Amino acid sequence: MMKMWMWSVAVWVSMLVSARADGPNVVVFLVDDMGVMDTSVPFLADADGQPKRYPLNDWYRTPGMQRLAGQGIRFNSFCAQSVCSPSRASILTGQNATRHGTTTWISPYSNNKGKNGPPEWNWTGLKKGDVTLPRVLSANGYCTIHVGKAHFGPLKGEGSDPLNVGFDVNVGGTSWGRPKSYYAAEHYGNHPKYSKGGKKMTHNVPHLEKYYDTDTFLTEALTLEANAQLEKAVAEKKPFFLHMSHYAVHSPFNSDPRFAANYAEANKSKQAKAYATLIEGIDKSLGDILDQLDKLGVAEDTLVLFLGDNGSDAPLGDKHDHASSAPLRGKKGTHYEGGMRVPFIAAWAKPNPANPWQKKLPIAQGVLQPQLGTVMDLYPTILALAGVETPAGHVVDGVDLAKQFAGKPNPSRPEVFLMHFPHGPHNSAYFTSYRSGDWKLVYDYNPGGKGKPHHELFNLKADPFENNNLASKNPEKLGQMFAAMVRQLEAEGALYPVDAKDRELKPELL
């Protein structure tokens, strides 16, 4: 029955013909593993709600992000899943990871559920029959372009090729979650040295042969390809959706030679310096794409959404400390805020209040939005702007961000975010994090452990850096949060860790 429904939706989308001659252009600029503190733009706020700088803001150099933030709005609390594939599927479907079922990163080769992970999780990722943002936009007259990292499915899965999930163009996208190398001299991982001794070549970025044996860093090669695709789409007089998805700033932390001198004298590790060059490289890419939009004469008609796919993986300090995301606690793959908070900026590439599309979606300039946003919100926001409805039967968990983009609160949006990770191993394993208003609950399933499942409860307003666990001091609030978390898990069809006999370990309030 489910397969028949998915097939009928796919047929509906493929047969849909748009009556519109044009539409607003959209660029989703997605950076791999970029946390909310990996930038010179301050996203955290002081007690008065004003942007507050911390030391990491003075370490990184991101003038392109400063430019975009100055002409748009950025979110203080924008949440993603704590690892990449779940967030990427949520961006394209508008659904929470518990609903689309991809609840950890996808291994290219085999089911990486973890020892006690749910056997039936969606390891195969996105498929041809799935309703996705690029598929719906393509059916409505858009040129849909993917450049860079995909990681939508395993090697033998349909999601391994972005063309199967709704994109008209794919440059660089495949099953790999990271490159083997950022260097053209090493063919971005396609060099014979990586297959010596009969080894299987892996993590090799496709479609970039023309840059081999040059001095073109991977980030720059992808930017050049994206700008070429933008020029082609504009020449064809079609609205475009560009999913500009950088492999940076994921490991390996290869230093970008264009920026290495900026960090040479810093008192930090070699890897930390290299990471900073990767950040500056993606920032230059952002600026280059904004310049290209202006050069092509379409900047006023183009919405730019900049974000990371999960928390920072900067090589700074311990994974659960206040280090790589300081002053936030934790990093990529953890249940703390450093694992789930990401930078998010929305802006028109060239603000002009008289532009018809900007009248439809006005965006406040230079403003910090305190209200929650999530990766699920991109899908309904973009479709609403384009005047396109999602196919009937496709459940959307995200919220249209139009009111929040205008710098106003949206009183009807739920102040809730559920991050479910029933897998291991990672920086944290087998957990659910649940945010509701000022409160946050972390439930650790602890399958196979010597101890029992346990809870952490934080008041993020009073304790934004998660230092004070209130679970034992406030049992009434703990019970309320736990009950709400379980209701949402069940409503979205969550799968749970299992014990040694493959029996589900549903949450228990002990």
C-alpha positions in Angstrom: 0.0 0.0 0.0 2.8 2.4 0.9 4.7 1.6 -2.3 1.6 2.2 -4.3 1.0 5.6 -2.6 4.7 6.6 -3.2 4.3 5.6 -6.9 1.1 7.6 -7.3 2.7 10.7 -5.8 5.7 10.4 -8.1 3.4 10.1 -11.1 1.5 13.2 -9.9 4.6 15.2 -9.6 6.1 14.1 -12.9 2.9 15.0 -14.8 2.4 18.4 -13.2 2.8 21.3 -15.6 3.2 24.8 -14.3 1.1 27.6 -15.6 3.6 30.2 -14.4 6.2 31.6 -16.7 8.6 32.5 -13.9 9.2 32.4 -10.2 11.7 33.5 -7.6 15.1 31.9 -7.7 16.4 30.1 -4.6 19.9 29.3 -3.4 20.3 26.9 -0.4 23.9 27.3 0.6 24.6 24.3 2.8 27.9 23.8 4.7 28.9 20.4 6.0 29.7 20.2 9.7 29.5 24.0 10.2 28.4 24.9 13.7 26.8 28.1 15.0 30.2 29.3 16.4 32.3 28.6 13.3 32.0 32.2 12.0 32.9 35.8 12.7 29.1 36.6 12.7 27.7 36.4 16.2 24.6 34.3 16.4 24.3 34.0 20.2 22.5 36.8 22.2 23.0 38.6 25.4 20.4 39.0 28.1 18.8 41.8 26.1 18.6 39.8 22.9 21.4 41.6 21.2 24.2 39.7 19.3 27.1 38.8 21.6 30.6 38.0 20.4 32.6 35.2 21.9 36.3 34.3 21.3 35.5 31.9 18.4 33.8 34.8 16.5 37.2 36.6 16.6 39.1 33.5 15.4 37.2 32.8 12.2 37.1 35.1 9.2 33.7 35.2 7.3 33.2 38.5 5.5 30.8 36.9 3.1 28.5 35.8 5.9 28.8 39.3 7.5 27.7 40.7 4.1 24.7 38.3 3.9 23.7 38.8 7.6 23.8 42.6 7.1 21.3 42.5 4.3 19.1 39.8 5.9 18.1 38.0 9.1 19.9 35.4 11.1 18.5 33.0 13.7 19.8 32.8 17.3 18.4 29.2 17.7 18.2 27.3 14.4 18.2 23.5 14.9 19.3 20.6 12.8 19.9 16.9 13.4 23.2 16.3 15.0 24.6 14.3 11.9 24.4 15.0 8.2 22.1 12.5 6.3 19.1 13.1 8.6 19.3 16.9 8.2 19.8 16.6 4.4 16.7 14.5 4.1 14.8 16.9 6.3 15.7 19.9 4.1 14.5 18.1 1.0 11.3 16.6 2.5 10.2 19.1 5.2 9.9 16.1 7.6 11.5 15.3 10.9 14.1 12.4 10.9 11.7 10.3 13.0 9.2 10.5 10.2 11.4 10.0 7.1 13.3 7.4 9.0 16.9 8.3 8.2 18.1 8.8 11.7 21.9 8.6 11.3 24.5 9.2 8.6 24.3 6.7 5.8 27.2 4.3 5.2 27.8 3.8 1.5 28.2 0.0 1.9 26.1 -1.5 4.6 23.5 -0.9 7.3 25.4 1.2 10.0 22.6 1.1 12.6 25.0 0.4 15.4 25.1 -2.7 17.7 21.7 -1.8 19.3 20.2 0.4 16.6 16.8 -0.3 15.0 17.2 -2.8 12.2 14.4 -1.2 10.1 15.7 2.4 10.0 15.8 4.0 6.6 19.4 3.1 5.7 18.6 3.4 1.9 17.7 7.1 2.3 15.9 9.1 -0.4 14.3 7.2 -3.3 12.9 7.9 -6.7 9.3 7.9 -5.4 9.8 10.3 -2.6 8.3 13.8 -2.6 11.3 16.2 -2.4 11.7 19.9 -2.8 13.7 19.7 -6.0 11.2 17.3 -7.5 8.2 19.5 -6.8 10.0 22.6 -8.0 11.2 20.9 -11.2 7.6 19.9 -11.9 6.7 23.5 -11.6 9.2 24.9 -14.2 12.3 25.2 -12.1 15.8 24.3 -13.1 17.0 22.3 -10.1 20.7 22.1 -9.6 22.8 20.1 -7.1 26.5 21.0 -6.6 28.7 19.3 -4.1 28.0 16.8 -1.3 24.8 14.7 -1.5 24.9 11.8 0.9 21.2 11.0 0.3 21.7 7.2 0.0 24.2 4.4 -0.2 26.2 3.4 -3.2 23.6 0.9 -4.5 20.6 3.0 -3.5 18.6 5.3 -5.7 19.6 8.2 -3.5 23.2 7.8 -4.5 22.5 10.0 -7.5 20.8 13.4 -6.9 19.2 13.1 -10.4 17.0 10.3 -8.9 15.6 12.6 -6.2 14.5 15.5 -8.3 17.5 17.4 -9.4 18.0 18.2 -13.1 21.7 18.7 -12.7 24.3 17.0 -10.5 27.9 18.1 -10.1 29.9 16.3 -7.5 27.1 14.5 -5.6 27.3 10.8 -4.8 27.1 8.6 -1.7 30.2 9.8 0.0 29.8 11.9 3.2 33.3 13.4 2.8 36.1 13.7 0.2 39.3 11.7 0.3 41.1 14.9 -0.5 40.4 18.6 -1.2 43.4 18.9 -3.5 43.3 18.9 -7.3 46.8 17.4 -7.4 45.2 14.4 -5.7 42.2 14.5 -8.1 39.8 15.1 -5.1 40.3 11.5 -4.1 40.3 10.0 -7.6 44.1 9.7 -7.8 45.6 6.3 -8.5 47.6 6.5 -5.2 44.4 5.9 -3.3 43.9 2.6 -5.0 47.4 1.2 -4.7 47.8 -2.4 -3.7 44.4 -3.4 -4.9 42.6 -1.1 -2.5 39.1 0.0 -3.5 39.0 3.7 -4.3 36.5 5.5 -2.0 35.3 9.0 -1.1 36.3 10.2 -4.6 34.4 13.3 -5.8 33.0 12.9 -9.3 32.6 15.2 -12.3 35.6 17.5 -11.7 38.2 16.0 -14.0 38.9 19.3 -15.8 40.4 20.7 -12.5 42.8 17.8 -12.0 46.5 18.7 -11.6 45.7 22.4 -11.2 45.9 24.5 -8.0 42.1 24.6 -7.7 40.9 23.6 -4.2 37.8 21.5 -4.1 35.7 24.4 -2.6 36.7 26.7 -5.4 36.1 24.0 -8.1 32.5 23.5 -6.8 31.9 27.3 -6.7 33.1 27.7 -10.4 30.8 24.8 -11.4 27.8 26.4 -9.5 28.4 29.8 -11.1 28.5 28.2 -14.5 25.2 26.4 -13.9 23.6 29.7 -12.7 24.7 31.4 -15.9 23.2 28.5 -18.0 19.9 28.6 -16.1 19.6 32.4 -16.5 20.3 32.0 -20.2 17.5 29.5 -20.5 15.2 32.0 -18.7 14.1 29.5 -16.1 13.8 30.1 -12.4 16.4 28.1 -10.6 16.8 26.2 -7.3 20.5 25.8 -6.5 21.4 23.3 -3.7 25.0 24.5 -3.2 26.2 21.8 -0.8 29.9 22.1 0.1 32.0 19.1 1.2 33.8 21.5 3.4 34.2 21.9 6.3 34.1 18.1 6.9 37.4 16.2 7.6 40.0 15.6 6.3 41.1 19.0 7.5 43.2 19.8 4.4 44.5 23.4 4.6 43.2 25.7 1.9 46.4 27.4 0.6 44.6 30.5 -0.3 44.1 31.4 3.3 46.8 29.6 5.2 48.8 32.7 5.8 46.0 34.2 7.8 46.5 31.6 10.6 50.2 30.8 10.4 51.1 32.6 13.6 48.1 31.5 15.6 48.7 29.5 18.8 46.5 26.7 17.7 47.0 23.1 16.4 47.8 22.4 12.7 44.3 20.9 12.3 42.6 23.9 13.9 44.4 26.2 11.5 43.4 24.0 8.6 39.8 24.0 9.7 39.8 27.8 9.8 41.0 27.9 6.2 38.2 25.6 5.2 35.7 28.0 6.9 37.2 31.0 5.0 37.1 29.1 1.8 33.3 28.4 2.0 32.8 32.0 3.0 34.6 33.2 -0.2 32.4 30.8 -2.2 29.3 32.5 -0.7 30.7 35.9 -1.7 31.5 34.7 -5.2 28.0 33.3 -5.7 26.4 36.5 -4.5 28.7 38.4 -7.0 27.6 36.1 -9.8 23.9 36.6 -9.1 24.5 40.3 -9.3 26.5 40.0 -12.5 23.7 38.0 -14.1 21.1 40.6 -13.1 19.0 38.2 -11.0 20.2 39.1 -7.5 17.0 40.9 -6.6 14.9 37.9 -7.6 17.0 35.4 -5.6 16.4 34.2 -2.1 19.6 32.9 -0.3 19.4 30.6 2.6 22.7 29.9 4.3 23.0 27.1 6.9 25.0 24.2 8.3 23.7 20.6 8.4 24.7 19.8 12.0 26.9 21.1 14.8 30.5 21.9 14.6 33.2 19.2 14.2 36.1 21.7 14.7 39.2 20.0 16.1 39.1 21.9 19.4 38.8 20.3 22.8 36.8 17.3 24.0 33.5 16.3 22.3 31.3 17.0 25.3 33.1 20.1 26.6 32.6 23.8 26.0 35.3 23.8 23.3 34.6 23.4 19.5 31.3 25.3 19.9 32.2 27.4 23.0 30.4 28.7 24.9 27.8 26.1 23.8 28.5 22.6 25.1 29.2 19.6 22.8 29.8 19.2 19.1 28.6 17.2 16.1 26.9 14.0 17.0 26.2 14.9 20.6 22.9 15.6 22.4 24.0 19.0 23.6 23.3 22.4 21.9 26.7 22.4 20.1 25.6 19.3 18.2 22.2 20.6 17.1 22.5 24.4 16.7 23.7 25.7 13.3 24.1 29.0 11.6 21.2 30.2 9.6 20.9 33.4 7.5 18.1 34.3 5.1 18.5 37.3 2.8 17.7 38.5 -0.7 20.9 38.5 -2.7 20.2 42.2 -3.4 17.6 43.8 -1.3 15.0 46.0 -3.0 11.7 46.5 -1.2 10.0 47.4 -4.5 10.8 44.0 -6.0 7.6 41.9 -6.4 9.1 38.8 -4.8 10.6 40.8 -2.0 7.2 42.3 -1.4 5.8 38.8 -1.1 8.5 37.7 1.3 10.0 40.8 3.1 13.2 40.0 5.1 14.4 42.3 7.9 18.0 43.4 7.5 20.7 43.1 10.1 18.3 41.5 12.6 18.8 38.6 15.0 15.7 36.4 15.2 15.3 34.9 18.7 12.5 32.5 17.8 13.3 28.8 17.0 13.8 27.6 13.4 14.6 24.2 12.1 15.9 22.5 8.9 12.4 21.2 8.3 11.2 24.7 7.7 13.0 25.3 4.4 10.7 23.0 2.4 7.4 24.9 3.3 9.0 28.3 3.2 10.4 27.9 -0.3 7.2 26.3 -1.7 5.1 29.0 -0.2 7.2 31.7 -1.8 7.1 30.0 -5.2 3.4 29.6 -4.9 3.6 25.8 -5.2 1.6 23.3 -3.1 3.1 20.1 -1.7 1.5 17.0 -3.1 -1.6 15.7 -1.3 -0.7 13.1 1.3 2.8 14.4 1.9 3.1 15.2 5.6 5.2 18.3 6.3 6.6 18.9 9.8 8.2 22.2 9.1 6.7 25.7 9.4 6.7 28.6 6.9 9.3 31.1 8.1 7.8 34.1 6.4 6.7 35.9 9.6 10.0 35.3 11.2 11.9 36.5 8.2 10.1 39.8 8.6 11.6 40.1 12.0 8.4 39.2 13.8 7.4 36.3 16.1 5.2 33.6 14.7 2.8 32.9 17.6 1.4 29.8 16.0 4.7 28.0 15.5 5.4 25.2 18.1 8.5 26.0 20.1 9.5 22.4 19.9 12.4 20.4 18.3 12.9 16.7 18.6 16.2 15.1 17.7 16.1 11.3 17.8 19.3 9.3 17.5 18.7 5.6 18.2 22.1 4.6 17.0 25.7 4.2 18.0 28.6 4.7 18.1 29.1 8.5 17.7 30.1 11.3 20.0 26.8 10.6 21.8 24.8 7.4 21.2 21.3 6.0 21.6 19.5 9.2 22.7 16.6 11.5 22.2 16.8 15.3 22.7 13.6 17.2 23.1 13.4 21.0 23.3 10.1 22.7 24.3 10.2 26.4 25.0 12.9 27.2 27.5 13.3 23.6 28.5 15.3 20.7 27.1 15.2 17.0 28.0 17.9 14.4 27.0 17.0 10.8 27.3 19.8 8.2 27.2 18.5 4.7 26.3 21.7 3.0 27.5 21.1 -0.3 25.7 23.4 -3.1 26.8 24.9 -0.8 29.5 25.5 -1.7 33.1 23.3 1.1 34.3 19.7 2.1 33.6 18.4 4.7 31.1 18.9 8.2 32.5 17.7 11.7 31.9 19.1 15.2 31.8 16.9 18.3 32.1 18.1 21.8 31.3 16.4 25.2 31.4 18.1 26.9 28.4 17.0 30.4 29.4 18.7 30.3 32.8 21.4 27.8 31.7 22.0 28.2 28.0 25.3 26.3 28.1 23.8 23.2 29.8 25.9 23.1 33.0 23.1 22.3 35.5 21.1 19.1 35.2 17.7 19.7 36.9 16.3 16.2 36.4 16.4 15.2 40.1 15.5 18.7 41.3 12.4 19.2 39.2 10.7 15.8 38.8 7.3 17.4 37.9 8.8 19.3 34.8 10.8 16.2 34.0 7.6 14.2 33.8 5.8 16.8 31.7 8.7 16.9 29.2 9.0 13.2 29.1 5.3 12.7 28.3 5.5 15.3 25.5 8.6 13.7 24.1 7.0 10.3 24.0 3.8 11.6 22.3 5.8 13.2 19.5 8.0 10.1 19.0 5.0 7.9 18.7 3.1 10.4 16.4 6.0 10.5 14.0 6.6 6.7 14.0 9.9 6.6 15.7 12.0 3.5 15.8 13.9 2.7 19.0 17.2 1.0 20.0 16.9 -2.7 20.7 18.3 -5.1 23.3 20.3 -8.2 22.6 17.1 -10.0 21.5 16.1 -7.2 19.1 13.3 -6.1 21.4 12.5 -2.4 21.2 13.6 -0.3 24.1 10.9 2.4 24.3 11.5 5.3 26.7 10.8 4.7 30.3 10.4 7.4 33.0 12.3 5.9 36.0 
